[in-house]
Amino acid sequence: MGRRSVPLSVRLFLLISMFLTLAASCQEAWCQDAREIVRKSLELDQVNWQRRADYTWIMQTRERHFDARRQVTSEHQEARETIVLDGQPYERLVERDHKPLPEADQKKEQEKLDKIAARLDKETPEEKQRRAAEREQARRRERRFLLEITDAYNLKLDGEEKVDGHDAWVISGTPKAGYRPKSREGAAMLKIVGKIWIEKAGYQWVRLEARTTGTISFGWFLARLNPGANLVVEQSRINDEVWLPTREYLSGSGSVGLLKRISEDEEITWTNYRKFQVESKVVPAGP
């Protein structure tokens, strides 16, 4: 199924990964402790990401646009059900602007999902293996990028706070002076600072805050994100077995193309996490 186009931030999902993989360059004992805390959290986050494939969930998105005086000019809301089939997530639109889809549109969404399920069911073992290898290759490419980030940042253990009922370490990250990035993504990360809260009991990250300090360009300068954009991401323990994202909030301004300037905020919430194999199934739309 088609992916929803993402304005302004290109979802800034890489920011989440960034602050989960910050590494320090200093040698003091407290700095080494912060590095070890983040390292353990990163390992757990990778496990959580793999376990997420066992779940289906509802993602609700609210997007607001503003004029120069920060007055809301438009607002849009969508809700999508996400199902993971053979390791690949697929989305089904279920609600638009707080209203269920009309019956005809519901049928179209179901038919798209049915076609995908039928295609996957007809794949040969060799085709499934090739597709799985391609997914793994993509993950390795992302991993190489994350390994660059570990060289690009210093971090500091700022103290401890209670977040959502959890005692957590507070760790701040700043770009390392003089670091020479090896990729375009690495160059963008040098314009981002932030903090991450990691719970002390199990080394799971609970909250992330990030802020841009310079202009970041995406897509060969077709989109720009201005300094001062803010991102907040939160996650919670689900089904007493896995930690998954529950809320993301992004606000900022930028431009698309040469003329269009935009200012907006976007809030995403993930709810109704359910074990896919046990509690849900892909229901055919019928003949």
N, C-alpha and C positions, 0 to 999 in steps of 0.2 A: 504494500500500500504506500502511497506517496507520503513523503515527509512534509510537515508543515514548514513553510518558509519562515525564517527567523530574522526579524529586523534588528538593526542597531548593534547587537552584541555578538551575533553568531553564537548565541546561547551562552557564551563565555564559560562553557563547560570545562575548557582547559584550565581555567582558574582553579576549579575545585581540585583537579589532579595536582596542580602546581603546589598548593599549600599543603597537600598531603605528602609531598616529596621534598620539602625544603631540607637543606643540609647546611651545617655551619662550618666555617673555616677556622674559627678560633680554637684555642687549645685549653681554655680554662675548664675545670671539672663541671661547672654548671652548664657550660655550653655543650660538653660531651653528653650530659644527661638529656638535654633537649633534643639532641640529634638521635639518641637512642629511643626516646619516646616517639618521635615522628617515624622512625624506621619501623618500629613495631606496629604503629597505627597504619602505615602503608601496607604492610603485609596482610593485616586483617581486612583492610579495605578491598584488596584484590580478591580475597575469599568471599567477602560480601557481594562483590560484583558478579562473581560466578554463581553464587546461590540465588541471586535475583532472577536468574533464568528459570527457576522453579515457580515463579510467581506471575500472576496477572495483577494489574492495578488500574486505577483511574487517575488520569492526569488532568487537572483543571488549570486553565491558563486565563489570566485576566490581563489585558493590555490597555494602557491609557496613553493618549497623546496630549501634549500640552502646547500652548502658544507661548510667545515671548514673555508673557506675564504669569506663566505657570497656571493658567486656567485650562481646565480639561476641555479639549476640542472634540474628542471621540473616545469611545470605550468599546472594547470587544472582548467577549468571553467564549471559550470553547472547553468542552470536556471530551476526552478521548480515552477509550479503553485500550490498554496495551497488552498484547499477548505475545509470548515468546514461543516460536515454533522452530524446532531444530536449532536452537541457539540464536535465532535471529528475531528481534522485536518487530512486531507489526501493530499498527494502530487502526482503530475503528472509531470514527467520529460518532458520538452519541448525544451531544448537546451543543447548541449554539445560542449565545446570548441568553442563558438561563432557561432555554426552552428545549424540550426534546426535539430531535429531528422529525420532520414529517415522515409519514410511513414510507413514501416513495424513496426518500433519501436513506432511510434505514435499510431498505431492501438493497439499494445500491452498495452501501457500505458492507453489508453481509455478503453480497455476491463477490465483492473484491476479495474478502477474506476466504470465501469458499474456493475461489480460483487458486489462491496461494496454497491453501491446504491440499488441494487436489494435485497441484504441480509438485509439491514436496513429497506427496505420497507416491508419485510415479518415478521419483528419482531412483536411479540405480545406486548400489552401495559405492561404486566408484565416484559417481557424481556427488553424493553426500560427503564422501571423504575429501574430494577436491574443494567443495564449498567450505568445509570445516578448516581445511588447510589455509584457505584464503582469509578466513576470519582470524586464524591464529597469526598469520603474517601481518595483518593489519594491527593486531594487538602488539606485536613485536616492534612495528614501526612507531607506535605510540610510546612504547617503553623506551626506545632510543631517545625520543624527544624528552621524556621525563628524566632520563639519566643526565641529559644536558642541564636540566633545571637544577639538579642537585649540586652542580658546580657553580651555578649562577647566584646562589642566595646565601646569606648569613641568617641565622635565627637566634632568638634570645628567649630564655625562659623568664617571663614577666611575673609569674606568681601563680596563684590558685584562685578559682572562683567556682561557685555552684551554678550549673546550667541545667535547666529542666530536671532538677532534682539530683543531678550527678555532680560529685566533686571532680573538678577538672583542672588540668594544667592549662595555662594560657601561654601560648608561644607566638611571638611576632616574627615576621620575616621581611627582610629588606634586600634589594639587589646588591650584589657584591661589586664594589668599586673596581673599575678596570677590567671587568669580565668581558671577553670577546665572544659573542654568541656564535654558534655554529649553524644556526638556521634562522629563518624569518620569524618562526614562533618564539625562539629564544630571545630575539631582539625585542619582541613585544613584551615578554615577561619582565624585562628590565624596567618597564614603566608601570609596574604593579607592586604595591605593598599590601600587607595584610596580617591577620591574626587567625589562629586556629585554636579551638578548645578541645582538648583530648581528655576523656574521662579516665580517672586514676584507677578504677577497679579493673577495667579490661582493655585499656589503650584504644578504645574506639573514639573516632572524632565525632563531636556532638554539634559543633557550630563552626562556621567559617565566615570571616569578613574580609573583603578585598576592596581596594580602591586604586583607580588608575591615576598615575602622576604625570602622564604625558599622553599625547595623541597616539592612538593605536589604529593602524590601517589593516583592513581585511580585503582579500580578493583583489590584489594588485591595485590598491588605492581606490576601489570602487565604493568602499564604505569606510567611514572613520568614526572612531569612538573618542570623544573629547576627554581631557583630564577631569578628574572629579567624579567619574562614574563609580557607583557603589554596588557591591554584590554581597548578599547575605544568603548562606545556605545552611540548612539544618537537617539532621537526620535522627532517627529514633530506632529503638529496638523493636522488631516486628516478630510476632509469633514466638517470642522468647527464644529465638535462634539466630537472627540475622539483623544487622543494622542497615537501614535503607533510607534514602532521602525522603523528607516529608514536606519541605518548603524551600523555595528559592525566591529571592526578591532582588530585582535589578532596577536601578534608576540611573539615568544619564542622558546626555545629549550627543549628537554627532551629525553626520551627513551621509547621504546616499547619492552616488553620482556627483556631478559637478555643481548642481544647483539645489537639490532638495536637502533642506536642513530639518532635522527631527529632534524632538525632545519627548521622552516617554519613560514610563516605568512598566515593569512586568512582574507579576507574581504568579508562581506556579506552585501548586500543592499536589502531592501524591497521596491518595487515600485508597481504602478498600483493597489493601494487599491481601491476596488469597493464594494459597498453594494451587498451582495450575493443574497438576496431575490429579489432585484429590477433589477440589471444590469447583472446577469449571471445565468447560469443554467448548470446542468450536461447533456451533450448531449450524447445520446446513440450512440454506435459505429455501430449499425445496426445489421441485422441478421448474 
